[in-house]
Amino acid sequence: MTISQNLTGILARIEAVRKTAIAPAPVTRLIAVSKTVPEDGIREAIAAGQRRFGENRVQEAQAKFPLLKGQFSDLELHLIGPLQTNKVKEAAALFDVIQTLDRAKLADALAHERDKNGKCPRLFLQVNTGEEPQKAGVLPREAAALIDHARKLNLPLDGLMCIPPADDDAAPHFAFLAKLARDHGLANLSMGMSGDFELAVKFGATHVRVGTAIFGTRTLLPEA
C-alpha cells in the first residue's frame, strides 16, 4: 500500500465510525505523524491532499518543514512531543499548534514569548490520564489548575490531548478526557493513534494522530 492509499483508507475508516457513533465531534481531523519520515514521504502525503502533520521534536521539524511550509501555505504543523522551555522560541516560530502544554512553567514561557514576539501557537493541554511517571502530561487532579493558569495568561487554549497507557483499555481514558473538556468548555480533543483512532472517534475526538498506519514502521532516531 502506498502512503496515498493508506491515507484514503484511514479517512474512510474515520467517516465510517462517525456515521455510527452516538456523539461524534462535528469534524475529526487527521494528523499525519511524520516523525522520522523523510521529506519525500511527507511530499507524497501532501500530494495526496494531507495538510496536517505532527512532529515530536522541534529540531527534526526545523530540518524538514520550513521549506515545505513555504511551498504549501496551508500546511498545519502540530508539536505532539514534550516541549522544553528552552525550545519555546523555536517552537512558537514554526508550529501552528502545540499539543503538549503540561506545566505552569511552560505556560509562563509561552506567554513570555507571545508578549515578546507577538506569536503563540494554538495550545492543547496534555493530560497524563494513566499517571505514568515516565510520560509527559499534567496529572488529572492538577489539570483544572493548569487550565485556569493558562486562561489567566490569555493563552489560546483550544483543547486537551492524551496518550493512554499502551496496555490499558483506552476507552476510559478517552471518556475521561472528553468529560474534562466538557467541564472546562474546551472544544477540541486530540486522542487516538494508529491502533485506536477509531475508538477515539467514537468518544468525540476532533483530532487523531496517526503515523505507522500511514507511513509504515520506521526506525526511531536516537535521543538528542
Buried (B, 14 or more C-beta within 10 A) or exposed (E): EEBBEBBBEBBEBBEEBBEEBEEBBEEBBBBBBBBBBEEEBBBBBBEBEBBBBBBBBBEBBBEBBEEBBEEEEEBBBBBBBBBEBEBBBBBBBBBBBBBBBBBBEBBBBBBBBBEEEEEBBBBBBBBBBBEBEEBBBBEBEBBEEBBEBBEEBEBEBBBBBBBBBEEEEBBEBBBBBBEBBEEBEBEBBBBBBBEBBBBBBBBBBBBBBBBEBBBEEBEEEEEE
